[in-house]
Amino acid sequence: MKWILLVMICWGAECQTMYEEFIYDNQEDCLTQAAIVSDYAQMTYPNSTGKVYCLTQSEFDAWLQKGTAKPSSSI
């Protein structure tokens, strides 16, 4: 199964979503990178809120279609 890292970050009521173009071969690798990204975001943007998700390819495709997806796992 393929995994995609999705980052949602908010400053007040304004939020942005970003994702990596890199595809992870397994959930463990994606979650490892997600923890690194989460720590970096918390240190770099301490006044922000957000989440980092690892989505399966089908969840990511649904998110692209509808703008939302129920994540399998998050950091």
C-alpha positions in Angstrom: 0.0 0.0 0.0 1.2 3.5 -0.8 1.1 6.4 1.8 1.0 10.2 1.4 2.0 12.7 4.0 -0.6 15.5 4.4 0.0 18.6 6.7 -2.8 20.9 7.9 -1.6 24.0 9.7 -3.7 27.0 11.0 -2.9 30.4 12.2 -6.1 31.6 13.9 -9.0 30.9 11.6 -6.8 30.7 8.5 -5.7 27.2 7.5 -3.6 25.7 4.8 -3.1 22.1 3.7 0.1 20.8 2.1 1.2 17.4 1.0 4.4 15.8 -0.2 4.7 14.6 -3.7 6.9 11.7 -2.3 5.0 8.5 -1.9 5.9 6.3 1.0 6.0 2.5 0.6 4.7 1.7 4.0 2.8 3.4 6.9 5.7 3.2 9.3 8.0 5.3 7.1 5.3 7.8 6.6 4.6 8.0 10.3 8.3 8.5 11.1 8.5 11.4 8.7 5.2 12.8 10.0 6.6 12.9 13.5 9.6 14.8 12.2 7.4 17.3 10.3 5.2 17.8 13.3 8.1 18.5 15.6 9.6 21.0 13.1 6.2 22.8 12.6 5.7 23.1 16.4 9.2 24.6 16.8 9.1 26.9 13.8 5.5 28.0 14.1 4.7 27.9 17.9 1.5 30.0 17.5 0.0 27.7 15.0 -2.2 24.6 15.3 -2.6 21.7 13.0 -2.1 18.0 12.3 0.0 15.8 10.2 -1.7 12.8 8.5 -0.6 9.7 6.6 -3.2 8.9 4.1 -3.6 5.8 1.9 -3.7 6.5 -1.8 -7.5 6.0 -1.8 -8.0 8.4 1.1 -5.8 10.9 -0.6 -7.7 10.6 -3.8 -11.0 11.1 -1.9 -9.5 14.2 -0.2 -8.5 15.6 -3.6 -12.1 15.0 -4.9 -14.0 16.3 -1.9 -11.4 18.2 0.1 -11.8 15.9 3.0 -10.8 12.4 4.0 -10.9 10.3 7.1 -7.2 9.7 7.9 -5.9 6.3 8.8 -3.4 7.7 11.2 -2.2 11.1 12.4 0.6 12.6 14.5 
